Amino acid sequence: MPEKTPIIYCRCAYANVLPREVKDGVLRKLCESQTPVQAVSDLCEMSARRDPRLAELATQAEQGPVRIVACYPRAVRWLFHAAGSPLPKEQVEIVNLREQSVEEATQALIPAENHG
């Protein structure tokens, strides 16, 4: 996906299923590289509340490529679906912080020349 692709970053504030060092490390690297990122507190909680921002994010993904930094891709897709705002099958890249290291996630999100 192009480097200007919007990034939606889940802080996983309530579920605490993401390794803290990974989620904090990736967010720090994104900030250091000045990569634009839209952080949300917790996609699981947003889905449970049927937060209207999920519909906005799904619409954004329909209009062009989007990267979502969270956990398992199937879980992220289901969260949007359960909230009544399914993600399009195309144009969405989900970076899985449950299985990727800070370095792997950073390489997927930030152009090589901006790695710090």
CNS distance restraints for C-alpha pairs under 8 A (distance, minus, plus):
assign (resid   1 and name CA) (resid   5 and name CA) 6.70 0.50 0.50
assign (resid   1 and name CA) (resid  65 and name CA) 6.97 0.50 0.50
assign (resid   1 and name CA) (resid  93 and name CA) 7.97 0.50 0.50
assign (resid   3 and name CA) (resid 109 and name CA) 7.64 0.50 0.50
assign (resid   3 and name CA) (resid 110 and name CA) 7.03 0.50 0.50
assign (resid   3 and name CA) (resid 111 and name CA) 6.43 0.50 0.50
assign (resid   5 and name CA) (resid  64 and name CA) 7.98 0.50 0.50
assign (resid   5 and name CA) (resid  65 and name CA) 5.81 0.50 0.50
assign (resid   5 and name CA) (resid  66 and name CA) 5.52 0.50 0.50
assign (resid   5 and name CA) (resid  67 and name CA) 6.69 0.50 0.50
assign (resid   6 and name CA) (resid  36 and name CA) 7.06 0.50 0.50
assign (resid   6 and name CA) (resid  37 and name CA) 6.70 0.50 0.50
assign (resid   6 and name CA) (resid  38 and name CA) 7.76 0.50 0.50
assign (resid   6 and name CA) (resid  65 and name CA) 7.30 0.50 0.50
assign (resid   6 and name CA) (resid  66 and name CA) 5.16 0.50 0.50
assign (resid   6 and name CA) (resid  67 and name CA) 6.14 0.50 0.50
assign (resid   7 and name CA) (resid  36 and name CA) 6.94 0.50 0.50
assign (resid   7 and name CA) (resid  37 and name CA) 4.90 0.50 0.50
assign (resid   7 and name CA) (resid  38 and name CA) 6.11 0.50 0.50
assign (resid   7 and name CA) (resid  66 and name CA) 6.13 0.50 0.50
assign (resid   7 and name CA) (resid  67 and name CA) 4.74 0.50 0.50
assign (resid   7 and name CA) (resid  68 and name CA) 5.79 0.50 0.50
assign (resid   7 and name CA) (resid  69 and name CA) 7.18 0.50 0.50
assign (resid   8 and name CA) (resid  37 and name CA) 5.94 0.50 0.50
assign (resid   8 and name CA) (resid  38 and name CA) 4.81 0.50 0.50
assign (resid   8 and name CA) (resid  39 and name CA) 5.79 0.50 0.50
assign (resid   8 and name CA) (resid  40 and name CA) 7.25 0.50 0.50
assign (resid   8 and name CA) (resid  66 and name CA) 7.55 0.50 0.50
assign (resid   8 and name CA) (resid  67 and name CA) 6.16 0.50 0.50
assign (resid   8 and name CA) (resid  68 and name CA) 4.73 0.50 0.50
assign (resid   8 and name CA) (resid  69 and name CA) 6.07 0.50 0.50
assign (resid   9 and name CA) (resid  27 and name CA) 7.99 0.50 0.50
assign (resid   9 and name CA) (resid  37 and name CA) 6.66 0.50 0.50
assign (resid   9 and name CA) (resid  38 and name CA) 5.98 0.50 0.50
assign (resid   9 and name CA) (resid  39 and name CA) 4.53 0.50 0.50
assign (resid   9 and name CA) (resid  40 and name CA) 6.09 0.50 0.50
assign (resid   9 and name CA) (resid  68 and name CA) 5.96 0.50 0.50
assign (resid   9 and name CA) (resid  69 and name CA) 4.70 0.50 0.50
assign (resid   9 and name CA) (resid  70 and name CA) 6.45 0.50 0.50
assign (resid  10 and name CA) (resid  39 and name CA) 5.93 0.50 0.50
assign (resid  10 and name CA) (resid  40 and name CA) 5.09 0.50 0.50
assign (resid  10 and name CA) (resid  41 and name CA) 5.92 0.50 0.50
assign (resid  10 and name CA) (resid  42 and name CA) 5.53 0.50 0.50
assign (resid  10 and name CA) (resid  43 and name CA) 6.20 0.50 0.50
assign (resid  10 and name CA) (resid  68 and name CA) 7.67 0.50 0.50
assign (resid  10 and name CA) (resid  69 and name CA) 6.01 0.50 0.50
assign (resid  10 and name CA) (resid  70 and name CA) 5.18 0.50 0.50
assign (resid  11 and name CA) (resid  23 and name CA) 7.04 0.50 0.50
assign (resid  11 and name CA) (resid  39 and name CA) 6.91 0.50 0.50
assign (resid  11 and name CA) (resid  40 and name CA) 6.21 0.50 0.50
assign (resid  11 and name CA) (resid  41 and name CA) 4.95 0.50 0.50
assign (resid  11 and name CA) (resid  42 and name CA) 5.72 0.50 0.50
assign (resid  11 and name CA) (resid  70 and name CA) 7.66 0.50 0.50
assign (resid  12 and name CA) (resid  16 and name CA) 5.74 0.50 0.50
assign (resid  12 and name CA) (resid  17 and name CA) 7.08 0.50 0.50
assign (resid  12 and name CA) (resid  18 and name CA) 6.79 0.50 0.50
assign (resid  12 and name CA) (resid  41 and name CA) 6.13 0.50 0.50
assign (resid  12 and name CA) (resid  42 and name CA) 4.55 0.50 0.50
assign (resid  12 and name CA) (resid  43 and name CA) 7.03 0.50 0.50
assign (resid  12 and name CA) (resid  44 and name CA) 7.77 0.50 0.50
assign (resid  12 and name CA) (resid  70 and name CA) 7.50 0.50 0.50
assign (resid  13 and name CA) (resid  41 and name CA) 5.53 0.50 0.50
assign (resid  13 and name CA) (resid  42 and name CA) 5.41 0.50 0.50
assign (resid  14 and name CA) (resid  42 and name CA) 6.52 0.50 0.50
assign (resid  14 and name CA) (resid  45 and name CA) 7.38 0.50 0.50
assign (resid  15 and name CA) (resid  42 and name CA) 7.77 0.50 0.50
assign (resid  15 and name CA) (resid  44 and name CA) 7.55 0.50 0.50
assign (resid  16 and name CA) (resid  20 and name CA) 7.96 0.50 0.50
assign (resid  17 and name CA) (resid  98 and name CA) 7.41 0.50 0.50
assign (resid  18 and name CA) (resid  22 and name CA) 7.29 0.50 0.50
assign (resid  18 and name CA) (resid  23 and name CA) 6.54 0.50 0.50
assign (resid  18 and name CA) (resid  71 and name CA) 7.16 0.50 0.50
assign (resid  18 and name CA) (resid  97 and name CA) 6.29 0.50 0.50
assign (resid  18 and name CA) (resid  98 and name CA) 5.41 0.50 0.50
assign (resid  19 and name CA) (resid  23 and name CA) 6.33 0.50 0.50
assign (resid  19 and name CA) (resid  97 and name CA) 7.59 0.50 0.50
assign (resid  19 and name CA) (resid  98 and name CA) 6.81 0.50 0.50
assign (resid  20 and name CA) (resid  24 and name CA) 5.88 0.50 0.50
assign (resid  21 and name CA) (resid  25 and name CA) 5.65 0.50 0.50
assign (resid  22 and name CA) (resid  26 and name CA) 5.99 0.50 0.50
assign (resid  22 and name CA) (resid  97 and name CA) 6.68 0.50 0.50
assign (resid  22 and name CA) (resid 101 and name CA) 6.22 0.50 0.50
assign (resid  22 and name CA) (resid 102 and name CA) 5.22 0.50 0.50
assign (resid  23 and name CA) (resid  27 and name CA) 6.21 0.50 0.50
assign (resid  23 and name CA) (resid  97 and name CA) 6.70 0.50 0.50
assign (resid  23 and name CA) (resid 102 and name CA) 7.65 0.50 0.50
assign (resid  24 and name CA) (resid  28 and name CA) 6.05 0.50 0.50
assign (resid  25 and name CA) (resid  29 and name CA) 6.21 0.50 0.50
assign (resid  25 and name CA) (resid 102 and name CA) 5.90 0.50 0.50
assign (resid  26 and name CA) (resid  30 and name CA) 6.18 0.50 0.50
assign (resid  26 and name CA) (resid 102 and name CA) 5.39 0.50 0.50
assign (resid  26 and name CA) (resid 103 and name CA) 7.99 0.50 0.50
assign (resid  26 and name CA) (resid 105 and name CA) 6.84 0.50 0.50
assign (resid  26 and name CA) (resid 106 and name CA) 6.18 0.50 0.50
assign (resid  27 and name CA) (resid  31 and name CA) 6.20 0.50 0.50
assign (resid  28 and name CA) (resid  32 and name CA) 6.07 0.50 0.50
assign (resid  29 and name CA) (resid  33 and name CA) 6.12 0.50 0.50
assign (resid  29 and name CA) (resid 106 and name CA) 6.95 0.50 0.50
assign (resid  29 and name CA) (resid 115 and name CA) 7.51 0.50 0.50
assign (resid  29 and name CA) (resid 116 and name CA) 7.04 0.50 0.50
assign (resid  30 and name CA) (resid  34 and name CA) 6.22 0.50 0.50
assign (resid  30 and name CA) (resid  35 and name CA) 5.35 0.50 0.50
assign (resid  30 and name CA) (resid  36 and name CA) 7.67 0.50 0.50
assign (resid  30 and name CA) (resid  37 and name CA) 7.49 0.50 0.50
assign (resid  30 and name CA) (resid 106 and name CA) 7.54 0.50 0.50
assign (resid  30 and name CA) (resid 109 and name CA) 7.98 0.50 0.50
assign (resid  30 and name CA) (resid 110 and name CA) 7.22 0.50 0.50
assign (resid  31 and name CA) (resid  35 and name CA) 6.23 0.50 0.50
assign (resid  31 and name CA) (resid  36 and name CA) 7.86 0.50 0.50
assign (resid  32 and name CA) (resid 116 and name CA) 7.01 0.50 0.50
assign (resid  33 and name CA) (resid 110 and name CA) 7.49 0.50 0.50
assign (resid  33 and name CA) (resid 114 and name CA) 5.62 0.50 0.50
assign (resid  33 and name CA) (resid 115 and name CA) 6.53 0.50 0.50
assign (resid  33 and name CA) (resid 116 and name CA) 6.80 0.50 0.50
assign (resid  35 and name CA) (resid 110 and name CA) 7.15 0.50 0.50
assign (resid  42 and name CA) (resid  46 and name CA) 6.26 0.50 0.50
assign (resid  43 and name CA) (resid  47 and name CA) 6.03 0.50 0.50
assign (resid  43 and name CA) (resid  76 and name CA) 7.69 0.50 0.50
assign (resid  43 and name CA) (resid  79 and name CA) 7.14 0.50 0.50
assign (resid  44 and name CA) (resid  48 and name CA) 6.25 0.50 0.50
assign (resid  44 and name CA) (resid  79 and name CA) 6.42 0.50 0.50
assign (resid  45 and name CA) (resid  49 and name CA) 6.28 0.50 0.50
assign (resid  46 and name CA) (resid  50 and name CA) 5.93 0.50 0.50
assign (resid  46 and name CA) (resid  51 and name CA) 5.01 0.50 0.50
assign (resid  46 and name CA) (resid  54 and name CA) 7.26 0.50 0.50
assign (resid  47 and name CA) (resid  51 and name CA) 6.21 0.50 0.50
assign (resid  47 and name CA) (resid  54 and name CA) 7.43 0.50 0.50
assign (resid  47 and name CA) (resid  79 and name CA) 5.46 0.50 0.50
assign (resid  47 and name CA) (resid  80 and name CA) 6.43 0.50 0.50
assign (resid  47 and name CA) (resid  82 and name CA) 6.57 0.50 0.50
assign (resid  47 and name CA) (resid  83 and name CA) 4.93 0.50 0.50
assign (resid  48 and name CA) (resid  82 and name CA) 7.95 0.50 0.50
assign (resid  48 and name CA) (resid  83 and name CA) 6.98 0.50 0.50
assign (resid  49 and name CA) (resid  83 and name CA) 7.70 0.50 0.50
assign (resid  50 and name CA) (resid  54 and name CA) 7.52 0.50 0.50
assign (resid  50 and name CA) (resid  82 and name CA) 7.95 0.50 0.50
assign (resid  50 and name CA) (resid  83 and name CA) 4.67 0.50 0.50
assign (resid  50 and name CA) (resid  84 and name CA) 7.38 0.50 0.50
assign (resid  51 and name CA) (resid  55 and name CA) 7.76 0.50 0.50
assign (resid  51 and name CA) (resid  83 and name CA) 7.36 0.50 0.50
assign (resid  52 and name CA) (resid  56 and name CA) 6.66 0.50 0.50
assign (resid  53 and name CA) (resid  57 and name CA) 6.16 0.50 0.50
assign (resid  54 and name CA) (resid  58 and name CA) 6.09 0.50 0.50
assign (resid  54 and name CA) (resid  80 and name CA) 6.53 0.50 0.50
assign (resid  54 and name CA) (resid  83 and name CA) 7.38 0.50 0.50
assign (resid  54 and name CA) (resid  85 and name CA) 6.46 0.50 0.50
assign (resid  55 and name CA) (resid  59 and name CA) 6.10 0.50 0.50
assign (resid  55 and name CA) (resid  80 and name CA) 7.94 0.50 0.50
assign (resid  55 and name CA) (resid  84 and name CA) 7.64 0.50 0.50
assign (resid  55 and name CA) (resid  85 and name CA) 5.03 0.50 0.50
assign (resid  56 and name CA) (resid  60 and name CA) 6.17 0.50 0.50
assign (resid  57 and name CA) (resid  61 and name CA) 6.31 0.50 0.50
assign (resid  58 and name CA) (resid  62 and name CA) 6.35 0.50 0.50
assign (resid  58 and name CA) (resid  80 and name CA) 7.66 0.50 0.50
assign (resid  58 and name CA) (resid  85 and name CA) 6.13 0.50 0.50
assign (resid  58 and name CA) (resid  86 and name CA) 6.58 0.50 0.50
assign (resid  58 and name CA) (resid  87 and name CA) 5.19 0.50 0.50
assign (resid  58 and name CA) (resid  88 and name CA) 7.33 0.50 0.50
assign (resid  59 and name CA) (resid  63 and name CA) 6.43 0.50 0.50
assign (resid  60 and name CA) (resid  64 and name CA) 6.57 0.50 0.50
assign (resid  60 and name CA) (resid  66 and name CA) 7.45 0.50 0.50
assign (resid  61 and name CA) (resid  65 and name CA) 5.73 0.50 0.50
assign (resid  61 and name CA) (resid  66 and name CA) 5.39 0.50 0.50
assign (resid  61 and name CA) (resid  87 and name CA) 6.91 0.50 0.50
assign (resid  61 and name CA) (resid  88 and name CA) 6.80 0.50 0.50
assign (resid  61 and name CA) (resid  91 and name CA) 6.49 0.50 0.50
assign (resid  61 and name CA) (resid  92 and name CA) 6.50 0.50 0.50
assign (resid  62 and name CA) (resid  87 and name CA) 7.60 0.50 0.50
assign (resid  62 and name CA) (resid  88 and name CA) 6.10 0.50 0.50
assign (resid  62 and name CA) (resid  91 and name CA) 7.44 0.50 0.50
assign (resid  64 and name CA) (resid  91 and name CA) 6.33 0.50 0.50
assign (resid  65 and name CA) (resid  90 and name CA) 8.00 0.50 0.50
assign (resid  65 and name CA) (resid  91 and name CA) 4.27 0.50 0.50
assign (resid  65 and name CA) (resid  92 and name CA) 5.78 0.50 0.50
assign (resid  65 and name CA) (resid  93 and name CA) 7.79 0.50 0.50
assign (resid  66 and name CA) (resid  91 and name CA) 6.20 0.50 0.50
assign (resid  66 and name CA) (resid  92 and name CA) 5.04 0.50 0.50
assign (resid  66 and name CA) (resid  93 and name CA) 6.38 0.50 0.50
assign (resid  67 and name CA) (resid  92 and name CA) 5.75 0.50 0.50
assign (resid  67 and name CA) (resid  93 and name CA) 4.70 0.50 0.50
assign (resid  67 and name CA) (resid  94 and name CA) 5.72 0.50 0.50
assign (resid  67 and name CA) (resid  95 and name CA) 7.22 0.50 0.50
assign (resid  68 and name CA) (resid  92 and name CA) 7.29 0.50 0.50
assign (resid  68 and name CA) (resid  93 and name CA) 6.24 0.50 0.50
assign (resid  68 and name CA) (resid  94 and name CA) 4.74 0.50 0.50
assign (resid  68 and name CA) (resid  95 and name CA) 6.13 0.50 0.50
assign (resid  69 and name CA) (resid  94 and name CA) 5.87 0.50 0.50
assign (resid  69 and name CA) (resid  95 and name CA) 4.76 0.50 0.50
assign (resid  69 and name CA) (resid  96 and name CA) 6.41 0.50 0.50
assign (resid  69 and name CA) (resid  97 and name CA) 6.95 0.50 0.50
assign (resid  70 and name CA) (resid  76 and name CA) 7.26 0.50 0.50
assign (resid  70 and name CA) (resid  94 and name CA) 7.07 0.50 0.50
assign (resid  70 and name CA) (resid  95 and name CA) 6.27 0.50 0.50
assign (resid  70 and name CA) (resid  96 and name CA) 5.58 0.50 0.50
assign (resid  70 and name CA) (resid  97 and name CA) 5.81 0.50 0.50
assign (resid  70 and name CA) (resid  98 and name CA) 7.84 0.50 0.50
assign (resid  71 and name CA) (resid  75 and name CA) 7.10 0.50 0.50
assign (resid  71 and name CA) (resid  76 and name CA) 6.80 0.50 0.50
assign (resid  71 and name CA) (resid  94 and name CA) 7.83 0.50 0.50
assign (resid  71 and name CA) (resid  95 and name CA) 7.03 0.50 0.50
assign (resid  71 and name CA) (resid  96 and name CA) 4.37 0.50 0.50
assign (resid  71 and name CA) (resid  97 and name CA) 5.29 0.50 0.50
assign (resid  71 and name CA) (resid  98 and name CA) 5.39 0.50 0.50
assign (resid  71 and name CA) (resid  99 and name CA) 7.90 0.50 0.50
assign (resid  72 and name CA) (resid  76 and name CA) 6.33 0.50 0.50
assign (resid  72 and name CA) (resid  94 and name CA) 7.79 0.50 0.50
assign (resid  72 and name CA) (resid  95 and name CA) 7.99 0.50 0.50
assign (resid  72 and name CA) (resid  96 and name CA) 5.36 0.50 0.50
assign (resid  72 and name CA) (resid  97 and name CA) 7.87 0.50 0.50
assign (resid  72 and name CA) (resid  98 and name CA) 6.98 0.50 0.50
assign (resid  73 and name CA) (resid  77 and name CA) 6.15 0.50 0.50
assign (resid  73 and name CA) (resid  94 and name CA) 5.61 0.50 0.50
assign (resid  73 and name CA) (resid  95 and name CA) 7.54 0.50 0.50
assign (resid  73 and name CA) (resid  96 and name CA) 6.74 0.50 0.50
assign (resid  74 and name CA) (resid  78 and name CA) 6.10 0.50 0.50
assign (resid  75 and name CA) (resid  79 and name CA) 6.13 0.50 0.50
assign (resid  76 and name CA) (resid  80 and name CA) 6.55 0.50 0.50
assign (resid  76 and name CA) (resid  94 and name CA) 7.92 0.50 0.50
assign (resid  77 and name CA) (resid  81 and name CA) 6.22 0.50 0.50
assign (resid  77 and name CA) (resid  86 and name CA) 6.81 0.50 0.50
assign (resid  77 and name CA) (resid  87 and name CA) 6.31 0.50 0.50
assign (resid  78 and name CA) (resid  82 and name CA) 5.89 0.50 0.50
assign (resid  78 and name CA) (resid  86 and name CA) 7.65 0.50 0.50
assign (resid  79 and name CA) (resid  83 and name CA) 6.28 0.50 0.50
assign (resid  80 and name CA) (resid  84 and name CA) 6.50 0.50 0.50
assign (resid  80 and name CA) (resid  85 and name CA) 5.12 0.50 0.50
assign (resid  80 and name CA) (resid  86 and name CA) 4.96 0.50 0.50
assign (resid  80 and name CA) (resid  87 and name CA) 6.42 0.50 0.50
assign (resid  81 and name CA) (resid  85 and name CA) 5.28 0.50 0.50
assign (resid  81 and name CA) (resid  86 and name CA) 4.14 0.50 0.50
assign (resid  81 and name CA) (resid  87 and name CA) 7.17 0.50 0.50
assign (resid  82 and name CA) (resid  86 and name CA) 7.74 0.50 0.50
assign (resid  87 and name CA) (resid  92 and name CA) 7.56 0.50 0.50
assign (resid  88 and name CA) (resid  92 and name CA) 7.11 0.50 0.50
assign (resid  95 and name CA) (resid 100 and name CA) 7.87 0.50 0.50
assign (resid  95 and name CA) (resid 105 and name CA) 6.49 0.50 0.50
assign (resid  95 and name CA) (resid 108 and name CA) 7.53 0.50 0.50
assign (resid  96 and name CA) (resid 100 and name CA) 6.02 0.50 0.50
assign (resid  96 and name CA) (resid 105 and name CA) 7.68 0.50 0.50
assign (resid  97 and name CA) (resid 101 and name CA) 6.99 0.50 0.50
assign (resid  97 and name CA) (resid 102 and name CA) 7.99 0.50 0.50
assign (resid  97 and name CA) (resid 105 and name CA) 7.10 0.50 0.50
assign (resid 100 and name CA) (resid 104 and name CA) 5.68 0.50 0.50
assign (resid 100 and name CA) (resid 105 and name CA) 5.94 0.50 0.50
assign (resid 101 and name CA) (resid 105 and name CA) 6.13 0.50 0.50
assign (resid 102 and name CA) (resid 106 and name CA) 5.92 0.50 0.50
assign (resid 103 and name CA) (resid 107 and name CA) 6.11 0.50 0.50
assign (resid 104 and name CA) (resid 108 and name CA) 6.42 0.50 0.50
assign (resid 105 and name CA) (resid 109 and name CA) 6.28 0.50 0.50
assign (resid 106 and name CA) (resid 110 and name CA) 5.72 0.50 0.50
assign (resid 106 and name CA) (resid 115 and name CA) 7.69 0.50 0.50
assign (resid 107 and name CA) (resid 111 and name CA) 7.04 0.50 0.50
assign (resid 107 and name CA) (resid 112 and name CA) 6.81 0.50 0.50
assign (resid 107 and name CA) (resid 115 and name CA) 7.89 0.50 0.50
assign (resid 110 and name CA) (resid 114 and name CA) 6.44 0.50 0.50
assign (resid 110 and name CA) (resid 115 and name CA) 6.64 0.50 0.50
assign (resid 111 and name CA) (resid 115 and name CA) 6.94 0.50 0.50
